[in-house]
Amino acid sequence: MREALARAKPLILKSGRCRGGPDSAEIIWEQGRRELALHAEGRLVIVCPVSSGGDVRDIGIFNTELDEAKPIMDDDPGRKGRRLRV
């Protein structure tokens, strides 16, 4: 249990500067699709979209080391499209 807890890396995505810009719906769709693929692989063990209308848009828990989680998030479509930020 300690090992599993030590590997858990929380992630909170917030609205980015370009949220609501052109192609936002498609970019966010791809971001969600990618999160579900990471979940199926076991790398993102919890995926929880937040639809309260506030700044927080998504919460996830990675089952990776921090140095593995960073490149995964650097390649996230929502972050690359500046629709989401960490």
DSSP file (Angstrom, degrees, kcal/mol; ACC not computed):
  #  RESIDUE AA STRUCTURE BP1 BP2  ACC     N-H-->O    O-->H-N    N-H-->O    O-->H-N    TCO  KAPPA ALPHA  PHI   PSI    X-CA   Y-CA   Z-CA
    1    1 A M     >        0   0    0      0, 0.0     4,-2.6     0, 0.0     5,-0.2   0.000 360.0 360.0 360.0 -41.9    0.0    0.0    0.0
    2    2 A R  H  >  +     0   0    0      1,-0.2     4,-2.4     2,-0.2     5,-0.2   0.903 360.0  50.8 -61.4 -39.9    2.8    2.4    0.8
    3    3 A E  H  > S+     0   0    0      2,-0.2     4,-1.5     1,-0.2    -1,-0.2   0.926 111.1  47.7 -63.6 -44.2    4.4    1.8   -2.6
    4    4 A A  H  > S+     0   0    0      1,-0.2     4,-1.1     2,-0.2    -2,-0.2   0.911 113.1  48.2 -63.4 -42.5    1.1    2.5   -4.4
    5    5 A L  H  < S+     0   0    0     -4,-2.6     3,-0.3     1,-0.2    -1,-0.2   0.875 108.8  53.9 -66.2 -36.3    0.5    5.6   -2.4
    6    6 A A  H  < S+     0   0    0     -4,-2.4    -1,-0.2     1,-0.2    -2,-0.2   0.818 109.4  48.8 -67.3 -29.7    4.0    6.8   -3.1
    7    7 A R  H  < S+     0   0    0     -4,-1.5    57,-0.7    -3,-0.2     2,-0.3   0.685  84.9 106.2 -83.3 -18.9    3.5    6.4   -6.9
    8    8 A A  E  <  -A   63   0A   0     -4,-1.1    55,-0.2    -3,-0.3    58,-0.1  -0.470  49.4-172.9 -68.3 122.7    0.1    8.2   -7.0
    9    9 A K  E     -A   62   0A   0     53,-2.2    53,-2.9    -2,-0.3     2,-0.1  -0.941  13.8-143.8-120.3 108.1    0.6   11.6   -8.6
   10   10 A P  E     -A   61   0A   0      0, 0.0     2,-0.4     0, 0.0    51,-0.2  -0.386  14.4-165.8 -71.6 150.0   -2.4   13.9   -8.5
   11   11 A L  E     -A   60   0A   0     49,-2.7    49,-2.5    -2,-0.1     2,-0.5  -0.999   8.0-171.4-136.8 129.6   -3.1   16.2  -11.4
   12   12 A I  E     -A   59   0A   0     -2,-0.4     2,-0.4    74,-0.2    47,-0.2  -0.982   8.9-160.5-123.6 119.6   -5.5   19.2  -11.5
   13   13 A L  E     -A   58   0A   0     45,-2.8    44,-2.9    -2,-0.5    45,-1.5  -0.840  10.4-170.2 -99.8 135.4   -6.2   20.8  -14.9
   14   14 A K  E     -AB  56  85A   0     71,-3.5    71,-2.4    -2,-0.4    42,-0.2  -0.757  37.6 -73.3-118.1 165.4   -7.6   24.3  -14.9
   15   15 A S  E     - B   0  84A   0     40,-2.2    69,-0.3    -2,-0.3     2,-0.1  -0.329  52.4-142.8 -58.4 135.7   -9.0   26.5  -17.7
   16   16 A G    >   -     0   0    0     67,-3.0     3,-1.3    62,-0.1    67,-0.1  -0.354  27.5 -94.1 -94.5 178.5   -6.2   27.8  -20.0
   17   17 A R  T 3  S+     0   0    0      1,-0.3    66,-0.2    67,-0.1    65,-0.1   0.804 123.6  45.2 -62.9 -31.2   -5.9   31.1  -21.8
   18   18 A C  T >  S+     0   0    0     64,-2.8     3,-2.5    66,-0.1    -1,-0.3   0.204  76.8 143.3-101.6  15.6   -7.5   29.9  -25.0
   19   19 A R  T <  S+     0   0    0     -3,-1.3    64,-0.1    63,-0.3    65,-0.0  -0.346  75.4  18.2 -57.4 129.3  -10.5   28.1  -23.3
   20   20 A G  T 3  S+     0   0    0      1,-0.2    -1,-0.3    -2,-0.0     3,-0.1   0.446  98.8 130.2  86.8   0.7  -13.5   28.6  -25.6
   21   21 A G  S X  S-     0   0    0     -3,-2.5     3,-1.9     1,-0.2     4,-0.3  -0.075  71.4 -50.7 -75.1-177.8  -11.4   29.6  -28.6
   22   22 A P  T 3  S+     0   0    0      0, 0.0    -1,-0.2     0, 0.0    -2,-0.0  -0.250 127.9   9.2 -55.6 140.0  -11.7   28.1  -32.1
   23   23 A D  T 3> S+     0   0    0     -3,-0.1     4,-2.4     1,-0.1     5,-0.2   0.577  85.6 134.6  67.1  11.9  -11.7   24.3  -32.1
   24   24 A S  H <>  +     0   0    0     -3,-1.9     4,-2.9     1,-0.2     5,-0.3   0.909  68.2  53.1 -58.6 -43.7  -11.9   24.1  -28.3
   25   25 A A  H  > S+     0   0    0     -4,-0.3     4,-2.0     1,-0.2    -1,-0.2   0.913 112.1  44.8 -60.0 -43.0  -14.6   21.4  -28.4
   26   26 A E  H  > S+     0   0    0      2,-0.2     4,-2.2     1,-0.2    -1,-0.2   0.897 114.2  49.1 -68.2 -40.4  -12.5   19.2  -30.7
   27   27 A I  H  X S+     0   0    0     -4,-2.4     4,-2.2     2,-0.2    -2,-0.2   0.927 112.8  46.5 -65.4 -44.8   -9.4   19.8  -28.7
   28   28 A I  H  X S+     0   0    0     -4,-2.9     4,-2.5     2,-0.2    -1,-0.2   0.869 110.0  54.8 -67.0 -36.2  -11.1   19.0  -25.4
   29   29 A W  H  X S+     0   0    0     -4,-2.0     4,-2.5    -5,-0.3    -1,-0.2   0.941 110.3  45.8 -59.8 -47.0  -12.7   15.9  -26.9
   30   30 A E  H  X S+     0   0    0     -4,-2.2     4,-2.3     1,-0.2    -2,-0.2   0.869 110.6  53.8 -64.7 -36.6   -9.2   14.6  -27.9
   31   31 A Q  H  X S+     0   0    0     -4,-2.2     4,-2.1     2,-0.2    -1,-0.2   0.926 111.3  45.3 -63.0 -44.4   -7.9   15.4  -24.5
   32   32 A G  H  X S+     0   0    0     -4,-2.5     4,-2.1     2,-0.2    -2,-0.2   0.892 111.5  52.1 -65.9 -40.5  -10.6   13.4  -22.9
   33   33 A R  H  X S+     0   0    0     -4,-2.5     4,-1.7     1,-0.2    -2,-0.2   0.903 110.2  49.2 -61.8 -41.3  -10.2   10.5  -25.3
   34   34 A R  H  X S+     0   0    0     -4,-2.3     4,-2.5     2,-0.2    -2,-0.2   0.900 108.1  53.7 -65.7 -41.2   -6.5   10.5  -24.5
   35   35 A E  H  X S+     0   0    0     -4,-2.1     4,-2.1     1,-0.2    -2,-0.2   0.908 108.2  49.9 -60.2 -41.3   -7.2   10.5  -20.8
   36   36 A L  H  X S+     0   0    0     -4,-2.1     4,-2.3     2,-0.2    -1,-0.2   0.863 109.6  51.4 -67.2 -33.9   -9.4    7.4  -21.2
   37   37 A A  H  X S+     0   0    0     -4,-1.7     4,-1.7     2,-0.2    -2,-0.2   0.910 109.8  49.1 -66.5 -41.7   -6.7    5.7  -23.2
   38   38 A L  H  X>S+     0   0    0     -4,-2.5     5,-1.9     1,-0.2     6,-1.4   0.865 110.9  51.6 -63.5 -35.7   -4.2    6.4  -20.4
   39   39 A H  H ><5S+     0   0    0     -4,-2.1     3,-1.1     4,-0.2    -2,-0.2   0.922 107.5  51.3 -65.4 -44.8   -6.7    5.0  -17.9
   40   40 A A  H 3<5S+     0   0    0     -4,-2.3    -2,-0.2     1,-0.3    -1,-0.2   0.831 109.0  52.0 -62.6 -31.7   -7.1    1.8  -20.0
   41   41 A E  H 3<5S-     0   0    0     -4,-1.7    -1,-0.3    -5,-0.1    -2,-0.2   0.616 115.4-118.5 -77.8 -12.8   -3.3    1.5  -19.9
   42   42 A G  T <<5S+     0   0    0     -3,-1.1     3,-0.2    -4,-0.6    -3,-0.2   0.515  88.4 107.6  87.1   5.5   -3.3    1.8  -16.1
   43   43 A R  S   <S+     0   0    0     -5,-1.9    20,-3.1     1,-0.3     2,-0.6   0.804  81.3  41.1 -85.8 -29.8   -1.1    5.0  -16.1
   44   44 A L  E    S+C   62   0A   0     -6,-1.4    -1,-0.3    18,-0.3    18,-0.3  -0.890  71.0 178.7-117.0  96.7   -4.0    7.4  -15.2
   45   45 A V  E     +     0   0A   0     16,-1.6     2,-0.4    -2,-0.6    17,-0.2   0.773  67.8  37.0 -78.6 -26.1   -5.9    5.4  -12.5
   46   46 A I  E     -C   61   0A   0     15,-1.2    15,-1.7     2,-0.0     2,-0.5  -0.994  61.6-179.3-128.0 128.9   -8.5    8.1  -11.8
   47   47 A V  E     +C   60   0A   0     -2,-0.4    13,-0.2    13,-0.2    -3,-0.0  -0.991   9.5 168.9-125.0 120.5  -10.1   10.3  -14.4
   48   48 A C  E     -C   59   0A   0     11,-2.5    11,-2.2    -2,-0.5     2,-0.1  -0.801  19.4-155.8-140.0  95.5  -12.6   12.8  -13.1
   49   49 A P  E     -C   58   0A   0      0, 0.0     2,-0.5     0, 0.0     9,-0.3  -0.403  14.2-143.8 -64.4 146.6  -13.9   15.7  -15.3
   50   50 A V        +     0   0    0      7,-2.5     3,-0.2     1,-0.1    -2,-0.0  -0.967  23.1 173.9-116.5 120.1  -15.2   18.6  -13.3
   51   51 A S        +     0   0    0     -2,-0.5     6,-0.1     1,-0.1    -1,-0.1  -0.076  41.7 115.8-117.6  33.6  -18.2   20.4  -14.8
   52   52 A S  S    S-     0   0    0      4,-0.3    -1,-0.1     1,-0.1     3,-0.1   0.580  84.9-115.5 -79.0  -8.8  -19.0   22.9  -12.0
   53   53 A G  S    S+     0   0    0      1,-0.2     4,-0.1    -3,-0.2    -2,-0.1   0.406  78.4 115.8  89.8  -3.5  -18.3   25.8  -14.3
   54   54 A G  S    S-     0   0    0      2,-0.3    -1,-0.2     1,-0.0   -39,-0.1  -0.020  85.9 -84.4 -84.3-166.1  -15.3   27.0  -12.2
   55   55 A D  S    S+     0   0    0    -41,-0.1   -40,-2.2    -3,-0.1     2,-0.4   0.818 105.6  83.9 -73.7 -32.7  -11.6   27.2  -13.1
   56   56 A V  E     +A   14   0A   0    -42,-0.2    -4,-0.3     1,-0.2    -2,-0.3  -0.610  49.8 167.7 -75.3 126.7  -10.9   23.5  -12.2
   57   57 A R  E     +     0   0A   0    -44,-2.9    -7,-2.5    -2,-0.4     2,-0.3   0.630  57.7  12.4-113.5 -20.9  -11.8   21.4  -15.3
   58   58 A D  E     -AC  13  49A   0    -45,-1.5   -45,-2.8    -9,-0.3     2,-0.4  -0.978  51.2-161.8-163.0 140.4  -10.3   18.0  -14.6
   59   59 A I  E     +AC  12  48A   0    -11,-2.2   -11,-2.5    -2,-0.3     2,-0.3  -0.997  20.1 167.2-128.5 134.4   -8.8   15.9  -11.8
   60   60 A G  E     -AC  11  47A   0    -49,-2.5   -49,-2.7    -2,-0.4     2,-0.5  -0.976  27.0-143.5-142.8 157.0   -6.7   12.8  -12.4
   61   61 A I  E     -AC  10  46A   0    -15,-1.7   -16,-1.6    -2,-0.3   -15,-1.2  -0.980  19.8-149.9-123.3 118.0   -4.4   10.5  -10.5
   62   62 A F  E     -AC   9  44A   0    -53,-2.9   -53,-2.2    -2,-0.5   -18,-0.3  -0.600  10.3-152.0 -84.7 146.4   -1.3    9.1  -12.3
   63   63 A N  E     +A    8   0A   0    -20,-3.1     2,-0.3    -2,-0.2   -55,-0.2  -0.460  69.2  88.6-109.0  54.0    0.2    5.7  -11.4
   64   64 A T  S    S-     0   0    0    -57,-0.7     2,-0.1    -2,-0.1    -2,-0.1  -0.888  85.9 -88.1-140.2 168.4    3.6    6.8  -12.6
   65   65 A E    >>  -     0   0    0     -2,-0.3     4,-1.9     1,-0.1     3,-1.3  -0.467  46.0-108.9 -72.9 157.0    6.7    8.4  -11.2
   66   66 A L  H 3> S+     0   0    0      1,-0.3     4,-2.0     2,-0.2    -1,-0.1   0.872 119.6  56.6 -58.4 -39.3    6.7   12.2  -11.5
   67   67 A D  H 34 S+     0   0    0      1,-0.2    -1,-0.3     2,-0.2    -2,-0.0   0.709 110.3  46.3 -68.3 -17.9    9.4   12.1  -14.2
   68   68 A E  H <> S+     0   0    0     -3,-1.3     4,-1.1     2,-0.1    -1,-0.2   0.795 109.7  53.5 -87.6 -33.4    7.0    9.9  -16.3
   69   69 A A  H  X S+     0   0    0     -4,-1.9     4,-2.4     1,-0.2     5,-0.2   0.863  99.2  62.9 -70.5 -36.7    3.9   12.0  -15.7
   70   70 A K  H  X S+     0   0    0     -4,-2.0     4,-2.4     1,-0.2     5,-0.2   0.937 104.6  43.5 -59.6 -51.3    5.5   15.3  -16.9
   71   71 A P  H  > S+     0   0    0      0, 0.0     4,-1.2     0, 0.0    -1,-0.2   0.852 111.2  56.8 -64.8 -30.0    6.1   14.2  -20.5
   72   72 A I  H  < S+     0   0    0     -4,-1.1     3,-0.4     1,-0.2    -2,-0.2   0.944 112.6  40.7 -61.3 -46.1    2.6   12.6  -20.6
   73   73 A M  H >< S+     0   0    0     -4,-2.4     3,-1.4     1,-0.2    -1,-0.2   0.819 107.1  61.7 -74.1 -30.4    1.1   15.9  -19.7
   74   74 A D  H 3< S+     0   0    0     -4,-2.4    -1,-0.2     1,-0.3    -2,-0.2   0.796 107.0  47.5 -63.0 -25.9    3.4   17.9  -21.9
   75   75 A D  T 3< S+     0   0    0     -4,-1.2    -1,-0.3    -3,-0.4    -2,-0.2   0.340  82.9 126.2 -95.7   5.4    1.9   16.0  -24.8
   76   76 A D    <>  -     0   0    0     -3,-1.4     4,-2.9     1,-0.1     3,-0.3  -0.467  60.2-138.9 -68.2 129.3   -1.7   16.5  -23.7
   77   77 A P  H  > S+     0   0    0      0, 0.0     4,-2.2     0, 0.0     6,-0.2   0.866 101.9  53.0 -58.2 -38.2   -3.9   18.0  -26.5
   78   78 A G  H  4>S+     0   0    0      2,-0.2     5,-2.4     1,-0.2     6,-2.0   0.874 114.0  42.0 -65.9 -36.9   -5.7   20.4  -24.1
   79   79 A R  H >45S+     0   0    0     -3,-0.3     3,-1.5     4,-0.2    -1,-0.2   0.903 113.6  51.2 -75.7 -42.1   -2.4   21.7  -22.7
   80   80 A K  H 3<5S+     0   0    0     -4,-2.9    -2,-0.2     1,-0.3    -1,-0.2   0.870 112.5  47.4 -62.7 -35.2   -0.8   21.9  -26.2
   81   81 A G  T 3<5S-     0   0    0     -4,-2.2    -1,-0.3    -5,-0.3    -2,-0.2   0.364 112.7-122.7 -86.1   5.4   -3.8   23.9  -27.4
   82   82 A R  T < 5S+     0   0    0     -3,-1.5   -64,-2.8     2,-0.2   -63,-0.3   0.732  82.0 117.7  58.0  27.0   -3.7   26.1  -24.4
   83   83 A R  S   <S+     0   0    0     -5,-2.4   -67,-3.0    -6,-0.2     2,-0.3   0.707  78.5  30.3 -86.9 -24.0   -7.2   25.2  -23.4
   84   84 A L  E     -B   15   0A   0     -6,-2.0     2,-0.3   -69,-0.3   -69,-0.2  -0.934  65.6-169.6-133.2 155.2   -6.0   23.7  -20.1
   85   85 A R  E      B   14   0A   0    -71,-2.4   -71,-3.5    -2,-0.3    -6,-0.0  -0.966 360.0 360.0-140.4 156.9   -3.2   24.3  -17.7
   86   86 A V              0   0    0     -2,-0.3   -74,-0.2   -73,-0.2   -71,-0.1   0.439 360.0 360.0 -85.8 360.0   -1.7   22.5  -14.7
